């Protein structure tokens, strides 16, 4: 995905300050994010609670690695409802790179790990990808409308 927002700002909002920024920008989607275990670095487990009217109520994630210098963040969804019943985890790698116009290109890689006898629901994967893209677009719109936010 390409955006007019520079990678330093996108990384700040989506990774470094995501726990407070995302619920503030999108309270109709994300209710809150809380650290369950850890200090914010690799191994930290977080619980993201979604707004009351959302199909998914919460998701637990674990931070695998964060590279502030190269704008890379790796984490895994390790619990939640409803689709995690069939999955051991879903791992994500987000990489933000500068684009020639001063914005950034956001690259994501997702790997699904089914539980023994678990089946991956391709429709749920597509829905999840669409929701992630909508989240990026909503944050992008907020940052474009509020250029002094998160500097």
N, CA, C and O atoms as a GROMACS GRO file, in nm:
protein
  604
    1UNK      N    1   0.084  -0.118   0.000
    1UNK     CA    2   0.000   0.000   0.000
    1UNK      C    3   0.089   0.124   0.000
    1UNK      O    4   0.186   0.132   0.076
    2UNK      N    5   0.057   0.218  -0.082
    2UNK     CA    6   0.130   0.345  -0.087
    2UNK      C    7   0.049   0.452  -0.012
    2UNK      O    8  -0.074   0.452  -0.016
    3UNK      N    9   0.120   0.541   0.053
    3UNK     CA   10   0.056   0.649   0.126
    3UNK      C   11   0.143   0.774   0.117
    3UNK      O   12   0.264   0.765   0.097
    4UNK      N   13   0.081   0.889   0.131
    4UNK     CA   14   0.154   1.016   0.130
    4UNK      C   15   0.224   1.043   0.263
    4UNK      O   16   0.302   1.138   0.274
    5UNK      N   17   0.196   0.962   0.364
    5UNK     CA   18   0.252   0.981   0.497
    5UNK      C   19   0.394   0.920   0.501
    5UNK      O   20   0.412   0.806   0.460
    6UNK      N   21   0.495   0.996   0.549
    6UNK     CA   22   0.631   0.942   0.557
    6UNK      C   23   0.639   0.821   0.652
    6UNK      O   24   0.559   0.809   0.744
    7UNK      N   25   0.735   0.732   0.628
    7UNK     CA   26   0.745   0.612   0.711
    7UNK      C   27   0.770   0.641   0.859
    7UNK      O   28   0.725   0.564   0.944
    8UNK      N   29   0.840   0.749   0.891
    8UNK     CA   30   0.864   0.780   1.033
    8UNK      C   31   0.733   0.802   1.108
    8UNK      O   32   0.716   0.754   1.220
    9UNK      N   33   0.641   0.874   1.046
    9UNK     CA   34   0.512   0.902   1.110
    9UNK      C   35   0.423   0.778   1.111
    9UNK      O   36   0.359   0.749   1.212
   10UNK      N   37   0.418   0.705   1.000
   10UNK     CA   38   0.336   0.584   0.995
   10UNK      C   39   0.384   0.482   1.098
   10UNK      O   40   0.303   0.420   1.166
   11UNK      N   41   0.515   0.465   1.109
   11UNK     CA   42   0.570   0.370   1.205
   11UNK      C   43   0.539   0.414   1.348
   11UNK      O   44   0.508   0.331   1.434
   12UNK      N   45   0.547   0.542   1.372
   12UNK     CA   46   0.517   0.595   1.505
   12UNK      C   47   0.372   0.564   1.543
   12UNK      O   48   0.346   0.517   1.654
   13UNK      N   49   0.279   0.589   1.451
   13UNK     CA   50   0.138   0.568   1.481
   13UNK      C   51   0.102   0.420   1.487
   13UNK      O   52   0.032   0.376   1.578
   14UNK      N   53   0.150   0.341   1.390
   14UNK     CA   54   0.110   0.200   1.382
   14UNK      C   55   0.188   0.106   1.472
   14UNK      O   56   0.141  -0.004   1.500
   15UNK      N   57   0.305   0.149   1.518
   15UNK     CA   58   0.386   0.058   1.600
   15UNK      C   59   0.419   0.121   1.735
   15UNK      O   60   0.377   0.070   1.839
   16UNK      N   61   0.492   0.230   1.734
   16UNK     CA   62   0.545   0.286   1.858
   16UNK      C   63   0.436   0.341   1.951
   16UNK      O   64   0.446   0.326   2.073
   17UNK      N   65   0.334   0.404   1.895
   17UNK     CA   66   0.227   0.462   1.977
   17UNK      C   67   0.090   0.401   1.946
   17UNK      O   68  -0.012   0.460   1.979
   18UNK      N   69   0.089   0.285   1.884
   18UNK     CA   70  -0.037   0.221   1.841
   18UNK      C   71  -0.134   0.196   1.956
   18UNK      O   72  -0.255   0.209   1.939
   19UNK      N   73  -0.082   0.159   2.072
   19UNK     CA   74  -0.170   0.124   2.185
   19UNK      C   75  -0.261   0.239   2.226
   19UNK      O   76  -0.373   0.216   2.272
   20UNK      N   77  -0.214   0.363   2.210
   20UNK     CA   78  -0.297   0.479   2.244
   20UNK      C   79  -0.351   0.548   2.119
   20UNK      O   80  -0.461   0.602   2.121
   21UNK      N   81  -0.273   0.547   2.010
   21UNK     CA   82  -0.313   0.619   1.888
   21UNK      C   83  -0.434   0.557   1.820
   21UNK      O   84  -0.528   0.628   1.785
   22UNK      N   85  -0.433   0.427   1.801
   22UNK     CA   86  -0.541   0.362   1.727
   22UNK      C   87  -0.676   0.375   1.800
   22UNK      O   88  -0.774   0.410   1.735
   23UNK      N   89  -0.684   0.350   1.931
   23UNK     CA   90  -0.813   0.371   1.998
   23UNK      C   91  -0.859   0.517   1.993
   23UNK      O   92  -0.979   0.545   1.992
   24UNK      N   93  -0.764   0.610   1.992
   24UNK     CA   94  -0.800   0.752   1.984
   24UNK      C   95  -0.852   0.787   1.844
   24UNK      O   96  -0.952   0.858   1.831
   25UNK      N   97  -0.785   0.738   1.741
   25UNK     CA   98  -0.822   0.769   1.603
   25UNK      C   99  -0.948   0.693   1.561
   25UNK      O  100  -1.031   0.748   1.489
   26UNK      N  101  -0.962   0.569   1.606
   26UNK     CA  102  -1.074   0.484   1.565
   26UNK      C  103  -1.147   0.423   1.685
   26UNK      O  104  -1.151   0.301   1.699
   27UNK      N  105  -1.206   0.507   1.772
   27UNK     CA  106  -1.274   0.451   1.890
   27UNK      C  107  -1.395   0.365   1.855
   27UNK      O  108  -1.439   0.283   1.935
   28UNK      N  109  -1.450   0.384   1.734
   28UNK     CA  110  -1.563   0.302   1.692
   28UNK      C  111  -1.521   0.161   1.654
   28UNK      O  112  -1.605   0.073   1.635
   29UNK      N  113  -1.389   0.137   1.644
   29UNK     CA  114  -1.337   0.005   1.609
   29UNK      C  115  -1.260  -0.056   1.727
   29UNK      O  116  -1.289  -0.169   1.768
   30UNK      N  117  -1.163   0.018   1.780
   30UNK     CA  118  -1.077  -0.034   1.887
   30UNK      C  119  -1.111   0.035   2.018
   30UNK      O  120  -1.102   0.158   2.030
   31UNK      N  121  -1.150  -0.044   2.116
   31UNK     CA  122  -1.185   0.008   2.248
   31UNK      C  123  -1.059   0.043   2.327
   31UNK      O  124  -1.046   0.154   2.378
   32UNK      N  125  -0.966  -0.054   2.338
   32UNK     CA  126  -0.840  -0.029   2.409
   32UNK      C  127  -0.739  -0.139   2.380
   32UNK      O  128  -0.772  -0.245   2.327
   33UNK      N  129  -0.614  -0.109   2.417
   33UNK     CA  130  -0.506  -0.206   2.406
   33UNK      C  131  -0.436  -0.208   2.542
   33UNK      O  132  -0.400  -0.103   2.595
   34UNK      N  133  -0.417  -0.327   2.596
   34UNK     CA  134  -0.350  -0.337   2.726
   34UNK      C  135  -0.239  -0.441   2.720
   34UNK      O  136  -0.252  -0.544   2.654
   35UNK      N  137  -0.130  -0.413   2.789
   35UNK     CA  138  -0.021  -0.509   2.799
   35UNK      C  139  -0.057  -0.609   2.908
   35UNK      O  140  -0.085  -0.571   3.022
   36UNK      N  141  -0.057  -0.736   2.872
   36UNK     CA  142  -0.087  -0.843   2.966
   36UNK      C  143   0.041  -0.893   3.032
   36UNK      O  144   0.043  -0.927   3.150
   37UNK      N  145   0.148  -0.896   2.951
   37UNK     CA  146   0.275  -0.949   3.000
   37UNK      C  147   0.388  -0.883   2.922
   37UNK      O  148   0.378  -0.865   2.800
   38UNK      N  149   0.495  -0.845   2.992
   38UNK     CA  150   0.611  -0.789   2.924
   38UNK      C  151   0.625  -0.639   2.943
   38UNK      O  152   0.548  -0.575   3.014
   39UNK      N  153   0.727  -0.584   2.875
   39UNK     CA  154   0.760  -0.443   2.892
   39UNK      C  155   0.747  -0.362   2.763
   39UNK      O  156   0.794  -0.248   2.756
   40UNK      N  157   0.684  -0.420   2.660
   40UNK     CA  158   0.668  -0.352   2.533
   40UNK      C  159   0.763  -0.400   2.426
   40UNK      O  160   0.744  -0.369   2.308
   41UNK      N  161   0.867  -0.475   2.464
   41UNK     CA  162   0.963  -0.528   2.367
   41UNK      C  163   0.925  -0.667   2.321
   41UNK      O  164   0.813  -0.712   2.346
   42UNK      N  165   1.017  -0.736   2.254
   42UNK     CA  166   0.990  -0.872   2.208
   42UNK      C  167   0.943  -0.962   2.323
   42UNK      O  168   0.996  -0.957   2.434
   43UNK      N  169   0.843  -1.043   2.294
   43UNK     CA  170   0.784  -1.131   2.394
   43UNK      C  171   0.664  -1.071   2.465
   43UNK      O  172   0.588  -1.143   2.530
   44UNK      N  173   0.644  -0.940   2.452
   44UNK     CA  174   0.530  -0.874   2.515
   44UNK      C  175   0.400  -0.926   2.455
   44UNK      O  176   0.387  -0.940   2.334
   45UNK      N  177   0.304  -0.954   2.543
   45UNK     CA  178   0.172  -0.998   2.500
   45UNK      C  179   0.072  -0.887   2.530
   45UNK      O  180   0.066  -0.834   2.641
   46UNK      N  181  -0.008  -0.854   2.428
   46UNK     CA  182  -0.108  -0.748   2.441
   46UNK      C  183  -0.246  -0.803   2.409
   46UNK      O  184  -0.262  -0.899   2.334
   47UNK      N  185  -0.346  -0.740   2.469
   47UNK     CA  186  -0.484  -0.773   2.438
   47UNK      C  187  -0.549  -0.647   2.381
   47UNK      O  188  -0.554  -0.543   2.446
   48UNK      N  189  -0.599  -0.660   2.258
   48UNK     CA  190  -0.672  -0.552   2.194
   48UNK      C  191  -0.820  -0.584   2.204
   48UNK      O  192  -0.865  -0.687   2.154
   49UNK      N  193  -0.895  -0.495   2.267
   49UNK     CA  194  -1.040  -0.514   2.279
   49UNK      C  195  -1.108  -0.423   2.177
   49UNK      O  196  -1.074  -0.306   2.163
   50UNK      N  197  -1.205  -0.480   2.106
   50UNK     CA  198  -1.273  -0.406   2.003
   50UNK      C  199  -1.404  -0.349   2.055
   50UNK      O  200  -1.454  -0.392   2.159
   51UNK      N  201  -1.460  -0.254   1.983
   51UNK     CA  202  -1.585  -0.189   2.021
   51UNK      C  203  -1.695  -0.295   2.039
   51UNK      O  204  -1.692  -0.401   1.978
   52UNK      N  205  -1.791  -0.262   2.123
   52UNK     CA  206  -1.896  -0.357   2.162
   52UNK      C  207  -1.971  -0.419   2.045
   52UNK      O  208  -2.008  -0.536   2.051
   53UNK      N  209  -1.994  -0.343   1.939
   53UNK     CA  210  -2.076  -0.392   1.828
   53UNK      C  211  -1.996  -0.469   1.723
   53UNK      O  212  -2.052  -0.506   1.619
   54UNK      N  213  -1.870  -0.494   1.747
   54UNK     CA  214  -1.784  -0.564   1.651
   54UNK      C  215  -1.801  -0.715   1.663
   54UNK      O  216  -1.830  -0.767   1.771
   55UNK      N  217  -1.783  -0.785   1.551
   55UNK     CA  218  -1.795  -0.931   1.552
   55UNK      C  219  -1.686  -0.994   1.638
   55UNK      O  220  -1.713  -1.083   1.718
   56UNK      N  221  -1.563  -0.947   1.622
   56UNK     CA  222  -1.452  -0.996   1.703
   56UNK      C  223  -1.443  -0.910   1.828
   56UNK      O  224  -1.439  -0.787   1.818
   57UNK      N  225  -1.441  -0.973   1.943
   57UNK     CA  226  -1.441  -0.899   2.070
   57UNK      C  227  -1.300  -0.860   2.115
   57UNK      O  228  -1.279  -0.753   2.170
   58UNK      N  229  -1.204  -0.949   2.090
   58UNK     CA  230  -1.066  -0.920   2.132
   58UNK      C  231  -0.969  -1.006   2.051
   58UNK      O  232  -1.008  -1.103   1.986
   59UNK      N  233  -0.843  -0.967   2.058
   59UNK     CA  234  -0.736  -1.047   1.999
   59UNK      C  235  -0.613  -1.030   2.087
   59UNK      O  236  -0.585  -0.920   2.135
   60UNK      N  237  -0.540  -1.137   2.106
   60UNK     CA  238  -0.413  -1.132   2.180
   60UNK      C  239  -0.300  -1.141   2.079
   60UNK      O  240  -0.302  -1.224   1.989
   61UNK      N  241  -0.201  -1.054   2.097
   61UNK     CA  242  -0.085  -1.055   2.008
   61UNK      C  243   0.043  -1.059   2.091
   61UNK      O  244   0.046  -1.018   2.207
   62UNK      N  245   0.147  -1.110   2.027
   62UNK     CA  246   0.279  -1.115   2.089
   62UNK      C  247   0.377  -1.046   1.996
   62UNK      O  248   0.381  -1.075   1.876
   63UNK      N  249   0.456  -0.955   2.051
   63UNK     CA  250   0.558  -0.887   1.972
   63UNK      C  251   0.675  -0.982   1.951
   63UNK      O  252   0.729  -1.038   2.046
   64UNK      N  253   0.713  -0.999   1.825
   64UNK     CA  254   0.825  -1.085   1.791
   64UNK      C  255   0.953  -1.003   1.776
   64UNK      O  256   1.058  -1.042   1.827
   65UNK      N  257   0.945  -0.890   1.708
   65UNK     CA  258   1.063  -0.803   1.688
   65UNK      C  259   1.018  -0.668   1.637
   65UNK      O  260   0.919  -0.657   1.565
   66UNK      N  261   1.092  -0.564   1.675
   66UNK     CA  262   1.069  -0.428   1.626
   66UNK      C  263   1.204  -0.367   1.593
   66UNK      O  264   1.295  -0.367   1.675
   67UNK      N  265   1.216  -0.316   1.471
   67UNK     CA  266   1.338  -0.250   1.427
   67UNK      C  267   1.303  -0.106   1.390
   67UNK      O  268   1.258  -0.079   1.278
   68UNK      N  269   1.324  -0.015   1.485
   68UNK     CA  270   1.289   0.126   1.466
   68UNK      C  271   1.368   0.191   1.353
   68UNK      O  272   1.316   0.279   1.284
   69UNK      N  273   1.492   0.149   1.333
   69UNK     CA  274   1.577   0.210   1.230
   69UNK      C  275   1.534   0.172   1.088
   69UNK      O  276   1.547   0.251   0.995
   70UNK      N  277   1.483   0.051   1.074
   70UNK     CA  278   1.442   0.003   0.942
   70UNK      C  279   1.290  -0.004   0.926
   70UNK      O  280   1.241  -0.058   0.827
   71UNK      N  281   1.217   0.051   1.022
   71UNK     CA  282   1.070   0.057   1.017
   71UNK      C  283   1.008  -0.079   0.991
   71UNK      O  284   0.922  -0.094   0.904
   72UNK      N  285   1.053  -0.179   1.068
   72UNK     CA  286   1.001  -0.314   1.055
   72UNK      C  287   0.944  -0.359   1.189
   72UNK      O  288   1.004  -0.336   1.294
   73UNK      N  289   0.829  -0.423   1.183
   73UNK     CA  290   0.765  -0.472   1.305
   73UNK      C  291   0.706  -0.609   1.276
   73UNK      O  292   0.631  -0.627   1.179
   74UNK      N  293   0.740  -0.707   1.360
   74UNK     CA  294   0.688  -0.842   1.347
   74UNK      C  295   0.612  -0.878   1.474
   74UNK      O  296   0.660  -0.857   1.585
   75UNK      N  297   0.493  -0.932   1.455
   75UNK     CA  298   0.413  -0.975   1.570
   75UNK      C  299   0.325  -1.091   1.528
   75UNK      O  300   0.307  -1.117   1.409
   76UNK      N  301   0.269  -1.160   1.626
   76UNK     CA  302   0.183  -1.275   1.599
   76UNK      C  303   0.054  -1.263   1.676
   76UNK      O  304   0.054  -1.227   1.794
   77UNK      N  305  -0.057  -1.294   1.610
   77UNK     CA  306  -0.186  -1.308   1.677
   77UNK      C  307  -0.186  -1.448   1.737
   77UNK      O  308  -0.174  -1.547   1.664
   78UNK      N  309  -0.200  -1.457   1.868
   78UNK     CA  310  -0.188  -1.586   1.936
   78UNK      C  311  -0.317  -1.628   2.006
   78UNK      O  312  -0.323  -1.737   2.064
   79UNK      N  313  -0.419  -1.544   2.002
   79UNK     CA  314  -0.545  -1.578   2.066
   79UNK      C  315  -0.651  -1.477   2.028
   79UNK      O  316  -0.621  -1.366   1.986
   80UNK      N  317  -0.775  -1.517   2.044
   80UNK     CA  318  -0.886  -1.428   2.012
   80UNK      C  319  -1.004  -1.508   1.963
   80UNK      O  320  -1.003  -1.631   1.959
   81UNK      N  321  -1.106  -1.434   1.925
   81UNK     CA  322  -1.224  -1.502   1.876
   81UNK      C  323  -1.264  -1.443   1.742
   81UNK      O  324  -1.226  -1.329   1.716
   82UNK      N  325  -1.336  -1.509   1.658
   82UNK     CA  326  -1.375  -1.649   1.668
   82UNK      C  327  -1.280  -1.742   1.592
   82UNK      O  328  -1.276  -1.861   1.621
   83UNK      N  329  -1.203  -1.690   1.499
   83UNK     CA  330  -1.126  -1.774   1.408
   83UNK      C  331  -1.003  -1.838   1.467
   83UNK      O  332  -0.949  -1.931   1.407
   84UNK      N  333  -0.956  -1.794   1.580
   84UNK     CA  334  -0.835  -1.852   1.639
   84UNK      C  335  -0.856  -1.995   1.686
   84UNK      O  336  -0.760  -2.063   1.720
   85UNK      N  337  -0.981  -2.042   1.688
   85UNK     CA  338  -1.008  -2.182   1.726
   85UNK      C  339  -0.935  -2.278   1.633
   85UNK      O  340  -0.893  -2.385   1.677
   86UNK      N  341  -0.920  -2.242   1.506
   86UNK     CA  342  -0.859  -2.330   1.408
   86UNK      C  343  -0.710  -2.300   1.385
   86UNK      O  344  -0.641  -2.375   1.316
   87UNK      N  345  -0.661  -2.191   1.444
   87UNK     CA  346  -0.524  -2.148   1.416
   87UNK      C  347  -0.438  -2.148   1.541
   87UNK      O  348  -0.482  -2.109   1.650
   88UNK      N  349  -0.314  -2.193   1.524
   88UNK     CA  350  -0.215  -2.185   1.631
   88UNK      C  351  -0.176  -2.039   1.650
   88UNK      O  352  -0.172  -1.987   1.762
   89UNK      N  353  -0.148  -1.973   1.536
   89UNK     CA  354  -0.114  -1.831   1.536
   89UNK      C  355  -0.115  -1.778   1.394
   89UNK      O  356  -0.119  -1.855   1.298
   90UNK      N  357  -0.113  -1.647   1.384
   90UNK     CA  358  -0.097  -1.579   1.256
   90UNK      C  359   0.017  -1.480   1.276
   90UNK      O  360   0.010  -1.394   1.365
   91UNK      N  361   0.121  -1.491   1.195
   91UNK     CA  362   0.236  -1.401   1.209
   91UNK      C  363   0.232  -1.294   1.100
   91UNK      O  364   0.199  -1.320   0.985
   92UNK      N  365   0.268  -1.173   1.142
   92UNK     CA  366   0.266  -1.058   1.052
   92UNK      C  367   0.402  -0.991   1.054
   92UNK      O  368   0.466  -0.978   1.158
   93UNK      N  369   0.446  -0.948   0.936
   93UNK     CA  370   0.564  -0.863   0.926
   93UNK      C  371   0.522  -0.738   0.849
   93UNK      O  372   0.471  -0.746   0.738
   94UNK      N  373   0.545  -0.623   0.911
   94UNK     CA  374   0.514  -0.496   0.848
   94UNK      C  375   0.645  -0.423   0.824
   94UNK      O  376   0.727  -0.409   0.915
   95UNK      N  377   0.664  -0.377   0.702
   95UNK     CA  378   0.785  -0.302   0.666
   95UNK      C  379   0.740  -0.176   0.595
   95UNK      O  380   0.661  -0.181   0.501
   96UNK      N  381   0.790  -0.062   0.641
   96UNK     CA  382   0.758   0.066   0.580
   96UNK      C  383   0.885   0.123   0.517
   96UNK      O  384   0.988   0.134   0.583
   97UNK      N  385   0.876   0.158   0.390
   97UNK     CA  386   0.990   0.214   0.318
   97UNK      C  387   0.952   0.348   0.256
   97UNK      O  388   0.836   0.371   0.223
   98UNK      N  389   1.050   0.434   0.242
   98UNK     CA  390   1.026   0.565   0.181
   98UNK      C  391   0.993   0.550   0.034
   98UNK      O  392   1.049   0.465  -0.036
   99UNK      N  393   0.901   0.633  -0.012
   99UNK     CA  394   0.871   0.638  -0.155
   99UNK      C  395   0.931   0.766  -0.213
   99UNK      O  396   0.965   0.858  -0.139
  100UNK      N  397   0.943   0.772  -0.343
  100UNK     CA  398   1.008   0.886  -0.408
  100UNK      C  399   0.934   1.018  -0.388
  100UNK      O  400   0.994   1.124  -0.403
  101UNK      N  401   0.806   1.012  -0.356
  101UNK     CA  402   0.728   1.133  -0.337
  101UNK      C  403   0.726   1.183  -0.192
  101UNK      O  404   0.652   1.275  -0.160
  102UNK      N  405   0.808   1.122  -0.105
  102UNK     CA  406   0.813   1.165   0.035
  102UNK      C  407   0.720   1.087   0.126
  102UNK      O  408   0.724   1.103   0.248
  103UNK      N  409   0.637   1.004   0.069
  103UNK     CA  410   0.547   0.921   0.147
  103UNK      C  411   0.612   0.788   0.179
  103UNK      O  412   0.734   0.780   0.198
  104UNK      N  413   0.532   0.685   0.187
  104UNK     CA  414   0.586   0.554   0.216
  104UNK      C  415   0.508   0.444   0.146
  104UNK      O  416   0.393   0.462   0.104
  105UNK      N  417   0.574   0.332   0.137
  105UNK     CA  418   0.511   0.211   0.087
  105UNK      C  419   0.512   0.113   0.203
  105UNK      O  420   0.616   0.088   0.264
  106UNK      N  421   0.396   0.058   0.232
  106UNK     CA  422   0.382  -0.035   0.344
  106UNK      C  423   0.368  -0.175   0.287
  106UNK      O  424   0.275  -0.204   0.210
  107UNK      N  425   0.460  -0.261   0.326
  107UNK     CA  426   0.459  -0.399   0.279
  107UNK      C  427   0.426  -0.489   0.398
  107UNK      O  428   0.484  -0.474   0.506
  108UNK      N  429   0.334  -0.580   0.377
  108UNK     CA  430   0.300  -0.674   0.484
  108UNK      C  431   0.309  -0.817   0.434
  108UNK      O  432   0.277  -0.848   0.319
  109UNK      N  433   0.354  -0.902   0.523
  109UNK     CA  434   0.359  -1.046   0.496
  109UNK      C  435   0.283  -1.114   0.609
  109UNK      O  436   0.305  -1.084   0.727
  110UNK      N  437   0.196  -1.206   0.574
  110UNK     CA  438   0.116  -1.277   0.672
  110UNK      C  439   0.134  -1.427   0.652
  110UNK      O  440   0.130  -1.477   0.540
  111UNK      N  441   0.154  -1.498   0.764
  111UNK     CA  442   0.165  -1.644   0.759
  111UNK      C  443   0.067  -1.703   0.860
  111UNK      O  444   0.065  -1.663   0.977
  112UNK      N  445  -0.012  -1.797   0.814
  112UNK     CA  446  -0.111  -1.863   0.899
  112UNK      C  447  -0.061  -2.001   0.939
  112UNK      O  448  -0.009  -2.076   0.856
  113UNK      N  449  -0.076  -2.034   1.066
  113UNK     CA  450  -0.031  -2.162   1.120
  113UNK      C  451  -0.153  -2.234   1.179
  113UNK      O  452  -0.194  -2.205   1.292
  114UNK      N  453  -0.211  -2.329   1.102
  114UNK     CA  454  -0.329  -2.400   1.153
  114UNK      C  455  -0.294  -2.497   1.266
  114UNK      O  456  -0.184  -2.552   1.270
  115UNK      N  457  -0.389  -2.516   1.357
  115UNK     CA  458  -0.374  -2.618   1.461
  115UNK      C  459  -0.387  -2.755   1.394
  115UNK      O  460  -0.436  -2.766   1.282
  116UNK      N  461  -0.343  -2.858   1.466
  116UNK     CA  462  -0.359  -2.993   1.413
  116UNK      C  463  -0.506  -3.015   1.383
  116UNK      O  464  -0.592  -2.990   1.467
  117UNK      N  465  -0.535  -3.062   1.263
  117UNK     CA  466  -0.672  -3.084   1.214
  117UNK      C  467  -0.749  -2.954   1.194
  117UNK      O  468  -0.869  -2.957   1.168
  118UNK      N  469  -0.682  -2.840   1.207
  118UNK     CA  470  -0.748  -2.712   1.184
  118UNK      C  471  -0.745  -2.676   1.036
  118UNK      O  472  -0.652  -2.714   0.965
  119UNK      N  473  -0.844  -2.606   0.992
  119UNK     CA  474  -0.851  -2.564   0.852
  119UNK      C  475  -0.849  -2.413   0.844
  119UNK      O  476  -0.912  -2.343   0.925
  120UNK      N  477  -0.777  -2.363   0.745
  120UNK     CA  478  -0.771  -2.219   0.723
  120UNK      C  479  -0.890  -2.179   0.638
  120UNK      O  480  -0.913  -2.236   0.531
  121UNK      N  481  -0.965  -2.082   0.686
  121UNK     CA  482  -1.083  -2.032   0.615
  121UNK      C  483  -1.039  -1.916   0.526
  121UNK      O  484  -1.013  -1.807   0.575
  122UNK      N  485  -1.031  -1.941   0.395
  122UNK     CA  486  -0.984  -1.840   0.300
  122UNK      C  487  -1.071  -1.714   0.304
  122UNK      O  488  -1.021  -1.603   0.286
  123UNK      N  489  -1.201  -1.731   0.325
  123UNK     CA  490  -1.290  -1.614   0.332
  123UNK      C  491  -1.256  -1.527   0.453
  123UNK      O  492  -1.257  -1.404   0.443
  124UNK      N  493  -1.226  -1.591   0.567
  124UNK     CA  494  -1.187  -1.514   0.686
  124UNK      C  495  -1.056  -1.440   0.663
  124UNK      O  496  -1.038  -1.329   0.712
  125UNK      N  497  -0.963  -1.502   0.589
  125UNK     CA  498  -0.836  -1.438   0.559
  125UNK      C  499  -0.860  -1.313   0.474
  125UNK      O  500  -0.802  -1.208   0.501
  126UNK      N  501  -0.946  -1.324   0.373
  126UNK     CA  502  -0.978  -1.209   0.288
  126UNK      C  503  -1.046  -1.098   0.368
  126UNK      O  504  -1.015  -0.981   0.350
  127UNK      N  505  -1.137  -1.136   0.455
  127UNK     CA  506  -1.206  -1.037   0.538
  127UNK      C  507  -1.106  -0.966   0.629
  127UNK      O  508  -1.112  -0.844   0.646
  128UNK      N  509  -1.014  -1.043   0.688
  128UNK     CA  510  -0.912  -0.984   0.774
  128UNK      C  511  -0.823  -0.887   0.699
  128UNK      O  512  -0.789  -0.780   0.750
  129UNK      N  513  -0.784  -0.924   0.578
  129UNK     CA  514  -0.700  -0.836   0.496
  129UNK      C  515  -0.774  -0.708   0.460
  129UNK      O  516  -0.715  -0.600   0.460
  130UNK      N  517  -0.902  -0.719   0.429
  130UNK     CA  518  -0.983  -0.600   0.398
  130UNK      C  519  -0.996  -0.508   0.519
  130UNK      O  520  -0.991  -0.386   0.505
  131UNK      N  521  -1.012  -0.567   0.637
  131UNK     CA  522  -1.023  -0.487   0.759
  131UNK      C  523  -0.890  -0.418   0.790
  131UNK      O  524  -0.889  -0.302   0.833
  132UNK      N  525  -0.779  -0.487   0.768
  132UNK     CA  526  -0.648  -0.426   0.791
  132UNK      C  527  -0.626  -0.309   0.696
  132UNK      O  528  -0.576  -0.204   0.737
  133UNK      N  529  -0.664  -0.325   0.570
  133UNK     CA  530  -0.650  -0.218   0.473
  133UNK      C  531  -0.738  -0.099   0.511
  133UNK      O  532  -0.697   0.016   0.499
  134UNK      N  533  -0.860  -0.127   0.556
  134UNK     CA  534  -0.950  -0.020   0.599
  134UNK      C  535  -0.892   0.055   0.718
  134UNK      O  536  -0.905   0.177   0.726
  135UNK      N  537  -0.828  -0.016   0.809
  135UNK     CA  538  -0.763   0.047   0.925
  135UNK      C  539  -0.652   0.141   0.879
  135UNK      O  540  -0.644   0.255   0.924
  136UNK      N  541  -0.566   0.093   0.788
  136UNK     CA  542  -0.458   0.176   0.734
  136UNK      C  543  -0.516   0.301   0.667
  136UNK      O  544  -0.467   0.412   0.688
  137UNK      N  545  -0.619   0.283   0.588
  137UNK     CA  546  -0.680   0.395   0.515
  137UNK      C  547  -0.741   0.496   0.611
  137UNK      O  548  -0.730   0.616   0.589
  138UNK      N  549  -0.806   0.448   0.717
  138UNK     CA  550  -0.867   0.539   0.815
  138UNK      C  551  -0.761   0.620   0.889
  138UNK      O  552  -0.777   0.739   0.911
  139UNK      N  553  -0.652   0.554   0.926
  139UNK     CA  554  -0.543   0.625   0.994
  139UNK      C  555  -0.477   0.724   0.898
  139UNK      O  556  -0.446   0.837   0.937
  140UNK      N  557  -0.457   0.682   0.775
  140UNK     CA  558  -0.400   0.772   0.674
  140UNK      C  559  -0.488   0.896   0.659
  140UNK      O  560  -0.436   1.008   0.657
  141UNK      N  561  -0.619   0.878   0.648
  141UNK     CA  562  -0.712   0.990   0.634
  141UNK      C  563  -0.703   1.083   0.754
  141UNK      O  564  -0.704   1.206   0.739
  142UNK      N  565  -0.694   1.025   0.874
  142UNK     CA  566  -0.681   1.106   0.995
  142UNK      C  567  -0.553   1.189   0.992
  142UNK      O  568  -0.554   1.308   1.021
  143UNK      N  569  -0.442   1.125   0.956
  143UNK     CA  570  -0.313   1.195   0.955
  143UNK      C  571  -0.308   1.303   0.846
  143UNK      O  572  -0.247   1.408   0.866
  144UNK      N  573  -0.370   1.278   0.732
  144UNK     CA  574  -0.375   1.380   0.628
  144UNK      C  575  -0.461   1.499   0.671
  144UNK      O  576  -0.430   1.613   0.638
  145UNK      N  577  -0.569   1.472   0.744
  145UNK     CA  578  -0.658   1.577   0.792
  145UNK      C  579  -0.599   1.651   0.912
  145UNK      O  580  -0.639   1.764   0.941
  146UNK      N  581  -0.505   1.588   0.983
  146UNK     CA  582  -0.444   1.645   1.104
  146UNK      C  583  -0.291   1.637   1.090
  146UNK      O  584  -0.227   1.559   1.160
  147UNK      N  585  -0.233   1.718   1.002
  147UNK     CA  586  -0.090   1.705   0.972
  147UNK      C  587   0.003   1.729   1.091
  147UNK      O  588   0.118   1.685   1.087
  148UNK      N  589  -0.044   1.796   1.195
  148UNK     CA  590   0.042   1.821   1.311
  148UNK      C  591   0.033   1.710   1.415
  148UNK      O  592   0.106   1.712   1.513
  149UNK      N  593  -0.055   1.614   1.394
  149UNK     CA  594  -0.070   1.503   1.489
  149UNK      C  595   0.047   1.406   1.475
  149UNK      O  596   0.093   1.377   1.364
  150UNK      N  597   0.094   1.357   1.586
  150UNK     CA  598   0.197   1.252   1.593
  150UNK      C  599   0.328   1.289   1.524
  150UNK      O  600   0.390   1.206   1.457
  151UNK      N  601   0.369   1.412   1.540
  151UNK     CA  602   0.500   1.455   1.486
  151UNK      C  603   0.611   1.423   1.582
  151UNK      O  604   0.727   1.452   1.554
   0.00000   0.00000   0.00000
